[in-house]
Amino acid sequence: MEVDWEKKNSSDLENMNWILANTKSCPKCGVVIQRHSGCNQMGQRGESYCCGHLWCWECGADWKTHGPETGGWYKCNIAANPTGELAIKLGKIKAAGNEAQFYSEAIKHFDNNQRCEKHAFKMLTTMDSRIEFLHTARGTPASDS
């Protein structure tokens, strides 16, 4: 797959893909939340950024509908077997996450290749001067190599 990196890097699309893949909005107040770790219960009171509505990170449903029968604190059976509108929503989130991950890895490779190219050109200059030094030390013309 050929990618125009200059165009891709100047676009806000990748930022949006990252946001879609790594954040979710509170179903009640709409505040965007990024989950770093922990259980699936979101919106606990005392968190200044949210209204306090308790909801599931995985499926977005009210936390009252969750319990041991839906997978407990760290697993959501509702999100594991989504249907209808939830399946479409979770599919879009997963696709955005895959795109963001692909882009992140590609950028790392692209940056690494640029660093290697700069180093190679720097070494080329060094090698030319070393070859010239060796020819001078041997007393042979550089054109003999």
N, C-alpha and C positions, 0 to 999 in steps of 0.2 A: 504494500500500500504506500503510494507516494504521497508525501505530506509537504506542503509549503510552510516550512517552519517559521519564516518571518511573518506570514499572515496569521498562522496559528498562535504565535506568541503575542501578537498585538491584539488578539481577540479576547473579549471578556467571557467567551463561551466556556472556556476551561474553568474559570472562577465559578461560573454558574453551575457547571457539572459537579465541582467539588462541594459546593454548598448543598446541592440536591442530594448528593451521596452521603454527606456527613452531618447534616442538620435536619431537624424536623420542627414544625410549628405546633405550638400548643393548640389542640382542637377548640379550646374555649376562647382564649384571648389572642391567639395568633402569634405570640412572641416566638421567635426562632431560637431554638436551643440546640447546642452541640453536646452530645453525650460523649464523655471521655472514657468512662468505665462504670462498672457497677451493675445493679439490677435494671430491669426494664421499667420500673416505676418512675415516672417523671412528674415534675411540677410540685414537689414538696413545699409546704408552707415554710416561710422564712427565706426562701430564695427570692431575692429582690427582682429578678427578671421575669418571674411568672406569677400568674394570678392565684396559684395554689391548687388549681384543678389537677387531680391525680389521673394520669393516663398512661397507657402502655406504649413504650418506645417502639416496639415491633409492629403493632397493628393500629395504634392510634385510638383504640377504644377506651372507654371509661375504665379505670382501674377496678371499680366495683364488680365488673364482669369477669375479673380474673381471680384465680385461686389455684389450688393444687390440681384441679381437673383441667385447667387450661395450660399447665406447665410450670406453675409457680413463679418465683421472682425472676429467674434467669432464662426462662424459655417460654415462648408463646406458641401454643399449638394453633391458635387462630391464624397467626402470620405464617406458620409452617405449612398450612394447607389453605391458602387464601382462595376466595371465590369472588366472582363479580367485580365490583368496583375496587375492592381492596387488592385483588390480584393484579389489576391494571396499574394501580398506584405503586405497588411494591415492585412490579416489573420495570417501571420507569425509573424508580430509585436505583434499582440494581444496575440497569443499563448505564445510568449516569455515573455510578461508582466504577463500573468497568472501564468506561471511557476515561475517567479521571485517572485511574490507576495506569492504564495504557499510556496516557500522555505523560504522566509523571516518570515512568520508566524510560520512555523514549527521550524525554528531555535530559535525563541523567546520561544516557548513551551519547546523545548529541553533544552535550557539554564536555564529556570525557573525550570524544573524538576531536573536538576543537582544541582542547589542552594538549592532546597527543600531537596534533598537527603543528602547533606552535613550538613544542619541544623538539620535534623532528627538524623543523627549519633552523632552530637554534643549534642543534647538533650538526646539521649540514655545514654551517659556517665553521664550526669548531673542527670538523673532520677535514674540510678543505685546507685549513691552516696547518693541521697536523701532517697531512699528506705532503704539503709544500715543505714543511720542516724536515721530514724524513728524506725527501729527495735532495734537499740542500745538504743534509748531513752525509748522505751517501755520495754526493757529487754527481748525481744523475739528473738529467732534465725531467721536469714534471710531465712532459709529453710522452715519456716512456711507459707510463702507467696505463 
